Amino acid sequence: MLALAMTAGVRAQAAASPRAAAGAFTYATGPAPAWVVAAAEAPQAAVDRSAMHYRIIDRQLLADGKSIWDYNHVVRVVDTDAGLSVASQIEFEFDPSYQTFTLHHLDLVRNGKRIAKMDRRKIQLLQRETQLERRMLDGRVTVSAVLDDVRVGDEIDFAYSVRGANPVFGGKFVALEPLSSQRGPVQAYQVRLLAPVERSLQVRVGPADTVSTSQVRNGRRETSWRRVAVPRFNPDANAGFSVGAAQMLQVSEFADWAEVARWGQGLFAGLPAGPRVDAVAQEIRDKEATPADRVRAALRFVQQEVRYFGTEIGSSSHQPAAPDRVIEQRFGDCKDKVALLVALLRKLDVPATPVLVSMAARGRVGSLLPGPLAFDHVIARVELDGSTYWLDATRSRQTGQLENRQAVDFDAGLPLLASTTSMAVLPSAVDTDRQVVEDSLRFERFDADPVLESRVTFRGILAEAFRDTVTTQGPEAVQTQLAAPYLRLYPKARSLGAMEVVDSHVDDAVTFVQRFSVPGFWRFPEERMLVADIGYWATADVMLVAKAEQRRDAYAGPFLGTYRHSVALDFPGDVTAKPLSQSTTEGDAHFTWKGTFDADRKHAVYRSVLRVSADQIEAPAWPAYMEKLGKLWPKLSTNVSISTLAATDLDKLRADLNGVEEGLRSKKLKAATRIQADAHGRVVLLSAQLAAGRLTPPLQAQALTARGIQYDHLGRLADARRDFARALELAPDVTETQNAAAVNAIGLRELPRAVELTGSVLQRDPRDAEARRMRAVARYFQKDFAAAQADLEEVLTDPAAVQRGYPLLWLALAMRQAGQDPSALAARHPNEQLPADWPRPLVDYAIGTISADALIDAARATKVPAESLSEAYFYIGERYQAEGKRSRAMDFWRKSVDQGVLEFLEDMAARLRLAEPA
């Protein structure tokens, strides 16, 4: 069943492929009806600039007897070239089964001169069937004209009349007219209605600035509704139903919902149940023993054996076809299917009633004026064993028991009974599960990748939509769609086979099961705990909204109902010493959300439950709603953290760390700096973590890299080399490991290896500044000063590298070693580009602007004199080396080493220099 939606003088442009009416229909031309009075225009009314605006939209209706004469006059004004195509394409629609069409004039006005465009050779009649994609045939004809030679500033002035009334309304007048246009602003918008005074018409006007006038003349009441300077109707994205309704002029000759119900009852009452209905009912009676089974069988027959296709021509827009005819042709739309279902059930002695509902307005349908145009769908109310079931005969993919087949998406409906006086309350979807996602992560071993099993269950209309996708596109389409959120969360996840489809014939539900291997599930931040991210994508997707601080219009929210997402983790060993439980909630009048976490020794479950209780958020409530969403969003993902050590390993680790503390206090363990002291403890911790067996190979490589760096800090270069080598076996292309191994190689005087390692990094990422700097250092000690300079010049293209100072320092050294004067660097890099504090004195010394004594004084004045002197002595030695004063250089390299700052590159480099042959 289709509601009659009238547009601003011109019907909405259709998108389906046209086919010519081939002379089957025609239209007339002639003057405007005598009863028409031209609407007063408002030439001074200011409207917002747009591609096109309307000078006037004038609609006049004469409701006399059972006929309706509908006159429309429109003047479009082209304001910019963007408005040319919209303004120049004129389309009118009429239903030839009960309407005639007359074109009064079609003119282009340019500079005050009127040019007639009403050329029959350029006006086409098209029967395009714009509803075919919805499997509906409405029989409407489009009168189409595309004007040539339209220019900016032109006016397109046209008027036409459509005469005739849909007989299905029994002579009652009903109309819905938007008092604005989505195509452009309107200087003056008028609707004029003439009807005999004895006709009782109800009126509801949406826009508050509408001016209404009424007078009686010659036995007719003439009522006009007028707006001036009407803005273009440009609703916010996802605007709710009430936004469009607020623009409407509603007129209805139906007094109340009781009269509408009686009208609808009359449409269904005159449909006899013929022999075909009798035969199907008898077959159901013979096969099914209980009334409930018979109702299901009848519903299944109508839903599945009668395909959905509507013929909405003339009175068929609301008048259902005879049930026998529907069985014969095996197709029908909602009203046809409900008429057949009701006829079958009554033959089976089950009371059933058609119920008018609105898919667009849902529970807000009662806010509209009583009339047929308030509804766009029809379902059935079925009474069985003391229970009421609201059943939708069009849901061909529906399954399950009757209680699981309730139509829960309408909230209100009008039963077509003589006793009906008001809307009936229908079952609500608020407490209905829409979607349930159950993720299970199983760890056979801590050091192996987990297997994720995802079970995604859809219920009700969502289940039916996914069943349809499986049937029409194949399960692969659903698998791709449902794998996407997991691949976003776990980019390295790999599918472990085809998706399994589990369809329930008891519940109207379908479950899709997928299994993934999830490499890289754990992160190991700072080598402390194992941490993983999990996300409640099922509940997050429901609450996705376009971010906006304010809205002018109400927002159409998601489907009412409950959405659940749980993530369970099963471990092969203990991860917590005692049971844990937490919960948190968020929400407002529109939704409530609860997140819970429960864990015992080897098992943890995270749950997210979202209950959507409002399908529209009013504009004044939007900021508070967005604030609530802002609090909710961070909670729709969380992280899991577990220890890298079993509880039994923790006591030994504590004892070992206490031993480190004691060794440092007693000086049995050497530590010249805080970094070295920390390194002793870090080596113990990392060694325990590596031995515990909970790290996957990539995380073992990370731990080995971290321990290798700590070994370097302690001067245990050979131990560090072994850790780096093993790490590179486990994860060959990890930048951090290769760069750390390159530093170690320099300390071990394995300069070709350092160049090879850094070169491998730079091959993958030429922008890696650390790798390029370390390669420059290795090349420097290989005496390849030109190559070292080239690398350092590349590093220094980044102003941040200049600010750090060290790359500039090494460039100055390379230039000096190559016999060049580095003082030119001072001119190239002014003071504001250089570091303000340390290592600024090192740079100044390297380029020759301060003396060695000044550098030493500056180093001693820092907060960490040992570290600063380690660097200063090394670079002083390098300068003596460049000047050919090796003996003097050796003295300073020894002083650098004497500081004991083993973790510094300069300490390693000084030791390398001291080991070089004279």
N, C-alpha and C positions, 0 to 999 in steps of 0.2 A: 504494500500500500504506500502510495506516495503523497506527501503533503504538497499542496499547490503553493509554490514559492514564487511570488511576483517580484520582479526587479524594478529598478528605477526607470520605468518607461521602456527599457529595452532588455530583453531576456539575456541571461548570461551566455557568453560565447561558448560553444561546445568544442570538444577536442577530437571527436570521433571522425572517421573518414566519411565524407559526404557521398550520397548517391542522389542523382537527379530524380525529381518526382515524375519525370517523363510524361508530363501533361496530365497526370492523374488529378492534380489540384490546380487551383488558380486563385487569383486575387483580383480585386476590383480597384479602380481609381475613381476619385470623385471628391466633392467638397466635404468639409467638416460637417458633422450633424448640426442641425439648426439649434439644438438645445445647448450647444457648447458656448460658453462665454470665455473669451480669451483671458488668461490669468494676467494680473498686473505684474510687471517685471520690476526689478530693483537694480537699475543700472549703476547706482552709486554704492551698492553694497560691496564692501571690500572683502576679498577672499584671498587666501594664501596663494602664492605663486605655485603653479603646477604645470605639468606638461600640457594639460588640457583642463578647461573648466566649463561648467554649464552656465549659460546665461539664464536659462529657465528649464525646469522639468515640471511639466503640468500634466497631471493625470486626472481625468474626469470620468465618473461612472454614473450611468443611469440604470438603476435597478427597478424595472417596471414589469410587474407580473413575474413570470418565471424567466424572463430574459435579462441579460446584462449587456449593456453597451459600454465598451471600455475605450475611451478616447485618450490619446497620448500626444503631447507636443513637446519636443525637445530641441534645444539649440546648444550645440557644442561649439566652443571657441578654442582654436589651436593656439597655444601660447608659446611652445617651443617645438623644435624639430622632433623631440622625443614623443610628442603627442600626435604626430601626423598619422601613424599607422592605426592607432586606437580610434582617432576621430573619424578617419575616412572609411572605416569598415562599419557598415550599418547592418544590423540583423534584427529581425522580428520573428516571433514564433506564434503559431496558433495550432489548434487541434481541429483538423477539418471534419472530424466526426460530429462536432456540434458547434463549430465556430466558422464565421466568415471573416475575411480580412480585407480591409480597404485602405489603400495608401492615398493620403490626401495631398501631400506635397513632399518633395525631396529637393532642397535647394542648397546651393553653395553661395554664400554672401561674401563678396570681396570689395572692400572700400565702399560699402553701401550699395553696391550693385548686386542684384539677385540673379543667379544663373541656375536655371532649371536643370535638374539631374535625373528626373523621373523618366528614364529611357528604358522601356521594357526589354530591349535587347541586352541591357547590362544588369538586369535584375533577375536573379535566379531563384527558383524554388527548389529547396533541398530537403530530402527526408533523411536525416543523418542518424537518427536513433542514438542519441547521446548517452543513453542509459545502458547500451548493450554490454559494456564492461561489467555492469552490475546485473547482467542477465535479465534485463527488462526491455520491453518493446512498448514505447509510448505513443507512436504514431504521429508525433508532432511534426509540423512542417516549418522550415525556416525560410523566410524571405530574406535574401542576401543581396547586398549591393556594396561594391567597392568603388568609391569615387576616385576619379583620376584628377590630376593637376590640383591637388590640395596643398596649400602653402601656409606657412606660419602667419597667423593673424586672420585667417579665414574663419568663417562661421558655417557650420553645417546645421541647417534648419530643416526638420522633418516632422511630419505628423501622420498618424495612422489611427485606425479604429479596428478593434476586434469585437465582433458581436456574437453572442451566444452564451449559454450557461450550461455547465455540466449537469445533466439531468440527475446525476446521482445524489445531489444535495436536495432534491425534492422542492426546488424553487426557493430554498433558503439562501440568503446572501451571506457569503463569508469572504473575507479578504485579509491578506497580510501585505503591507506595503512598507518597504524601508524608506524612511524620510531622509536619506543621505545616499551618497554614491561612493563606491570604492574606486571609481575611475578618476574622480576629480571633485574639487569643491563646487558648490552650487550657489549662485547669487540669489535665486528664488526657487523654492520648491513648494508646489501646491498639489493637494489632493482635494477634489471636489466631488461630493456624492449627492445625487438626487434620488430620492425614494418617496413613494407615497407616504403620507403622514401616518397612515394606520400601521405601517410596518414598524415593529419595535426592534431597533438596532442597538446592540451594545457596542461601546467604543472604548478602546484603551490606547492612549497616546504615550509613546516612549519618551522622545526628546522633550526636555523641560521647556525649551524655548519655542515650542510650537504654539502658534496662535490659532484658536478655533473660533469660527463664527457660524451662526445658524439662523436661517429664516425660512418661513413657509410662504410658498407662492404657487398658486394654481393647484392646490391639493398636494403639492410635493414639498417635502422638507429638503432644503438645500443646506448642506453642511460643508464647510471648507476648513482644511488644516493647512497652515502655511508656516514655512521657515524661511528666514532670510540670512544670507552670509553663512551658509552651511559648510563647515569644514569637510574635507575629504574624509570618508570613513576609513581610517587606517589603524585597525586595532593592533594592540601589542601581540607579539608571537604567542601562540597557544592560548588565545583568548577564550574564556569560558562562554557557555551558551548564553548566559544572561547579557553578555556584551552586545551580541547581535540583536537579542530581543529588545534591548533598551532603545534601539534605533527604529523600532517598528511601530506602525499604525495598525492596530488590530480592529477589525469590524466583524461582528457576528450577529446573525439573526437568531441564533440559538439562545434560549433564555438561560439555561443552566446545564450542568453536566447530566442531569436526568433526561433532558430533552435530547442531548447528544447520544446518550445510551439507548434511548428508544429508537432514534434514527439508525444507529448501528445495528440494533437488534433486528430492525426491519430488513436490512440488507442480507442478513444471514437466515432470517426466519423463512423466507420464501424459497428455500433451496431443498427440493425433495431428495430423499435418499433412495436412489433407484436400485435396479437389480445388481449393478456392479458393486455398490456399497454392501448390499445384502450378501453377495457372494464372498467378498473379502472378510466381512464380519463373521460369516459362518465358518470360513476356513480358520480364522483366529480362534473362534469358540471351540472348534474341533481339536485344535492342536494344543491349546493352553487351558490348564485346569482352573487356575485361580484368577480372580479379578485383576490382581496386580500384574500377573503375567500377561493377561489380555491387554491391559493398558500399554504395557511395554511393547507388545507385539504390534498394536495399532500405531503407536508412536514411531516404532522402527519402520513400519511400512511407509508411513507418510514421509518420514525424514529421508529414507534411503531409496525407496522404490519410485518416488515422485521427485524428479529433479527440479531444482529451483530455476524457474524462468517466468517472468511476469509479463502480462499483456495489459498495459495501463492506458489503453485507448478509450477515450470517452468515459462513460460511466464505469468502465472496468478499472478506473483509477482507484475506486473504493468498493465496487460491487464484486463479490467473489463469484467465481464460476461454479456451476453445479457440480457437486461431488462426483457424480457418475462421469461427467465430462473430464474431470481432473484425472480420474483413474484411467479413462480411455486414452487421453493424450500423454499421460505420465509426466506432466510438468505443471507447474503452478507457482505463484508467488506466495507471500506469507498469508494473505487472506484466503487464497484458494486452498492452501495446505491446512489452515486451521478449520475452514469449513468442512473439509474432508475428515479431519481428525475428530471434530465434534460429531459429525454424522456417524462415523464408525463407533465411537464410544457410546453414543446413545443407543445404537443398535445392540451394543454389548451391555446395556443396562447400567452404564456408568455416567453419572451426570457430568456434563462438560459445557463450558460457556466461553465464547470468544471474549477477549479482553484487549482493548486498544491501549497501546503503550507508545512511548517516544524514545527512540534511540538517541536522539539529539538532546532533548531536554531532560530525560530520565526523571528524577524525583522533582524537577522544577516544572514539569508539565502543568501542574495545577496552578502555576502563576500566570498561565496564558488564559485568554478569554475562552470560555466554553465554545467548542466548535470542532469540526472534523480536522481542520488544518493543524490542530495541536499535536496530532499523532502521525507517526510514520511507520508503524509496525503493529502487528496483532499477534497475540499468543492465546493459549487456552488455559482456563482454570478447570481443574479436574478434581472432583470430590470422590474420595475412595477410603472406605473403612474409617471414617471419622477424621481423615486428614485431607488437607488441601494441597494440590500440586499445581504449580504454574509452569506450563510446558511450552517450549518453543518448537514448533513443527518444522522450522527451516534449518535446524542444526543437524546436518546430515552426518557429521562425524562424531556425534554424541554417543556415549555408552553409559552403562552403569544402571544401578537401581533408581527408582523414581525419586527417592530423597536426594540423590546426587545429580539429578537432572533439572533441578529448579532453575528457573530464569531469575538470576539474582542481580541483573544489571539495569533494572528499570526503576525500582523503588516504588513506583506508583503506576496504576493502570485503571482503566474504566471498563468494568464488566458490562457486557451488552445484555442487560436484563431490564425488564420493565420496572423492577423494584429498585434499581440503582438510583441513588441520589447524589453520590459524591465519589471521588476517587477511592479506590481500594489501596491499602498498603501492601506492597509486595515484599517478598523476602529480600533482606539486605545482604550485600556481599561483604560487609565489613568484617564479619567473623568467619568468612570463607577462606580457606587456604587457596591461594592462586598458584604459588610456586614454592617448591621445597627443594633446596639443594643440600645434599649430604656429601661432603668431601671427606675421604678417609685417606690418611697418609700412613703407610706402614713401612717401618724400618726393620728389615731383616737383620742388618748389622749397622752399627753407628757409622762405620767408615764406608758404607755403600750408599748409592743413591736410593732415596725412598721411591715407593710406587704410590701414585695418587689414583684412587678410584673416585670418580665423580658420578653421582646419581642425581640427575636433574629431573624432577617431577613437576609436570604442569597439570593443572586441574581446570575443569570447566571449559570456557571458551578458549583459553590459552592451549589446553590439551587438543581441542578440536582444530585450532589453527595449525599446530605442529603436525597433527595427523595428516592434515591436508597437504602440508609441505612435503612430508615423507611420500605421500601418494603421488603428488604431481611432479616433484623435483628429485625425489630419491632421498634416502637417508644421508647421503654424502653432504647434501646442502645443510641439513641440521647439524651434522657432525662438525662441519666447518664453522658454523655459527656458534655452537656451544663450546668448541675448543678455543675460540678467540679469547675469552676472558682469562683462561689459564695460561695461554701463551703470552698475554700481556704481563701477567704476574710472574710467570716463570719462562723467560724467553728461550731457555735451553731445553724445555720439556719436549719429550718425544712420545708420540702415540704408540701404544703397545698393541694395536689391532683395530679392527672395525668396531664402530659403535654398536652397542646392543640396544634394541628397542623392546621395552617391556610394556605392553598395552594391557590395561586393566578393563575387564568387562563387568566388573562389579562396581568400581568407582569410575567416574568420568575422568580418568587420569591416564597419562602416558609418561613413562620414565625412560630416560636416555642414559645409558651407562657407558662411560669411557674410562680407559686406564692409560696412565702416562708414567713414564720414568722421568724423574725430575733431577737431572744433574744440576749442581750448583744451588741446591735448595738452601744450604747453610751459608751464612756469611760468618766471618771470624774477625770482627772489628777489634783492632788493637791486640789481637791474639788473646782475648780474655775469655769470652763466652761464645758459644755457638748461637747465632741469631738468625731467624728466618722470618720473612714477611708472609702474612696470609691476608686475604681480602675477602670481604663478604660481597662479592660482585652482584649477587642476586638482589640484595637489598639496596646496594648502591645504585644500580641501574634504574631502579624504580624512582629514585629521588633525584635523578639528573634533571636540572633545570638550567635554562639560559640565565647567566648571572646578570642581574639588573638591580640597582639600588632602589629604584622606584618603578612602579607600573601605573599606567592610567587605567588599565582594564583588569578585570578579574582573570585569574590564571586557571586554565583547565588542568586539574591535577591528574594523577595516574588513576588506574582502575582501583576502585575500592577493594579492600580485602587484606589478607595477611600473607606476608612473604617471609620465608624462613631460609636461613643459610647456616649450616653447621660445618665445622672443620674438626675432625677427630684425628689425633696423632697417637699411634701405638709404637712403643719403643721396646727394644730387646733387653733393656736393663733399666735400673732405677734412674729417674731424673729428678725426683723430689723426695725428701725424707718424710713428708707428712701430707695429708690431703689438703688441697687448697680450693678456695671458692671465692669468686668475686662477681659482682653484677653492677651494672650502671644503666641508667635510663635517660632518655631525652624525649621531647615531644611538646605538642601544644594541642589546640582544638582540631588540628588537621591530621595529625599522625602521632603515634606513640612508637617508641623503639626501646627495646631492651637487649642489652648485651650481657652475656654471662660467660664465665670461665670456671671450669671444674677440672681438677686434676688429682690423681693419686700417683702411686710410685711409678707406674709404667704407662700411664694413659692420661691424655688431656683432651678436653672438648671445649671448643669455643663456639658460641651460638649468637646469632643475630636474628631478632624477630621484629619485623616492621609491620605495623597495623595502620593502614591508610583508612581514615574515617571521614574524609571530606574530599569531594571530587572537584571542588572549586575554591580558590583562595581569593577573597575579595581584595581589591587594590589597597585599601587602607591597612589591611592586615599583612601586606606583602613584606614590609621591612622587618617586622617581628618574625615572620615566617623564615625569611632569609637568615636572620640572626640565629634562629633555632637550627636551620640547616648547617650554618657555619659551625655550630657546636657538634652537630651530628657527624659531619663528614669525616673528621679525623678518627672517629670511632668505628667507621665502616671498614677500616683495615687496622691490623695490629701486628705485633711481632711476637714470636715465640723465642724464648731463650733458655738454653740448658747448659749445664756445666760440661766442660770437656773431660772432667774426671768423675769417676764413680765415687760414691761416698767413702768406700774403703781406701781410695787413693788420697783422699783429702788429708787424713791424719798424717800420713807420711810426708806429704807436701808441706804441711805446717811445720813438721819437725825439721825438714831440710831447709826451709826458709829461716827458721830460728837459728839453725846452724850457720847460715850465711851472715845473719846479723851478729852472731857471736864472733865469727871469723873476722868481720870488719872491725868490731870493737877491739879485738885482741891483736889486730894488725897481721893475723895469719893470712888474710886475704888482702891483696894490695889494691888500693883504689885512690888514685891521685885526684880524681874529680867525682862529682856527684853522679855523672853519667856512668862512670866505671863502677861505682858502688851499686847503682841500679842494675847494671849489666849482669853482675853476679847473681842477683835474685831472678832476673829475667831468664837467664840460662837455666836455672833450676826449674822454673815454672814451665818453660817451653819444652825442656827435656821430659818433664812429667807428662805434659800434654801429648807429646809425640809417642810416649810409651803406653799411654792409656788406650790407644786403639779406637778413639772416637772420631778421628779426623779422616775425611775423605782424601784421596790423593791430591787434589788441588789445594786443600787446606793444609795437608802435610807439607806441601811445597811452600805455602805461605809461612808456616811455623818454622821450617828449616831456614827460610830466608831471614826471618826475624832473628832466629838464634845465630845465624851466620854473622849478621850485623853486630849482635852483642859480642860474639867472639872477636870480631875486628876491634870493637871498643876496648877489649881486654888484651889486645895484642896477640891473640891466639889465631894468627892468620891461617895456619895450616888446617886447624879445626874448622874455621870459617869456610875455607875452600871446599872441604868435603861436604859441608852442609849445602853450599851453593850448587855444587855438582849434582848432589842427589836431588835437590829441588828442581834443577833444570831437566833431570831425567823424568820427574813426575809431571812437570808442566813446562815444556820447552820454551814457550814464547811469552813468558810473563815479564813485562818491562821492568817491574821493580826488582825482580831477581837478577835479571841481566845487568842492570845498572849497578846493583850492589856487588855483584860478582866482578864487575869491571873495576870498581874501587879496590876490592880485595886483590885483584890481579896486579894492579899498580903497586900495591904494598908488597906483593911477592915478586916484583920485578918481572912479571909475565906480561910485558907490554904488548906484544902481538895479540895475546889473548884478550887483553883489555880493548884493543882496537876492534877485534872480531866481535866481541860481545856488544859493544856500543853500536857498531855498524849494523848488526842484526836488528837492534831496536830502531835505528834511524831508517832502515829499509821499510819497516812497517809504518813508522811515523816520523817523517823528516822534521817535524816541529818539536820533537822531544828535546828540550833545552838541556836537561841533565845528561842525557846520553851524549849530546854533542860536546858539552863542556868536558866530560870525562874523556871522550876521544881526543879532544884537544890537549888535555894534560898528558895522556899516554903518548901522543905524537910529539909533544914537547920533549919528553924524556927520551924519545927515540931520535931527537935532534932533527925531526922533520918540522922545522919551525914555520915554513910556508903553509903546510897543511894545517898546523895548529892555529895559525893566524886566520886561515879561511874559516875554520869551524867557529872560532871565537867571534869573528866579525858577523857571522850568521846569528849567533846567540844574541849579540848586542843590537840587532835590529829591533829587539823588544825593549822599550824604554824601562820596563821593570827590571830587566837584567842589568842595565846600566845603573839603576838605583841600588841594586844589591852590591855592586862594586867588584865582586870577585872575578867575573868574566873579564872586566876591564883590566883588572890587576894582572891576570894571566896573559892578556894580550900585550900589555906593556913588557912583561918578562920575555915573551916570545920575540917581540920586536928587538929588544935589547940584545938577546942571544943571537939574533940574525944580523946584528951590526947596525940596526936602525935606531933612530932617535925617537923614543916614545913621548917626548915632550909635546909633540903635535896633538896628542890625545887631549891635552888640556884645552886647546882651542876648539876641538871638535865637540867636547862635552862640557858645557859651562857648569858652574857651581850648582845651579838649581837641579841639574840632572843627576848629580852625584849623591851618594849617601851623606846624610847629615852627621851621623856618628860613626862609630867603628863599623866597617873597616876603612873609613875615609882616610885615616893616616897612612894605611898600607897603600892605597891608591896614590896618594900624594907622593909618597916615597918612590913608588915604582915609576912614576912619570917625571920624578926629579924635582919636585917643588919643595920637599923638606929633606933634612939630613937623617942619617941613621940614628944619631943620638936623639933627635926630636921624635923619631918614631918609637924608640925604646921608652922614652919618657911618657909618650902618649899611651903605650901599652900598659905600663905600670900603673897608670892613673885610672884604668878601667875597673869595673866591678869584678872582673875575672882575670887578674893579671897573668896567671900561669897560662891560661888559654891564649890570651892576647900576645904574650911574649913568645909562645910556641910558634905562632904565625909570624910575628915580627922577625925573630931570629932566622927563620927559614928564608923569608924573602930577602933579608939583608944578605944571607949567604948566596942566594941566587944572583944578586946583583954583582957581588964580588966574583962569582963564577963567570958571569958574562964579561967582566973586565979582565979575566985571565988570572985572577988572584985566588987560586984554588986553596992554598993553605989558609988564607984568611976566611974563605968561604967555609972550609971544614970546621973552623972554630965556631962559627955561628950555627952550623947544622947540628953540631954536638950540643950547643946551648938549647936549640929547639928540642932535641930529643930529651935533654935533661929535665925539661918541664914535665915530662911524663904524661902528656895529653895524648894518649894512644888513639883516641877516637877521632882525632883530626887528620884530615888528608895531609896537612903540612907535616905532621909527625911521621906518617908513612913515607912521604916524599923525602924528608930529611934522612931517614934511615936508608932509603934507596940511594941517595947521593953518597952517603958515607960508605956504602958497600961497593960503589963503582970503583973500578981500577984507576989508579992515578994517571 
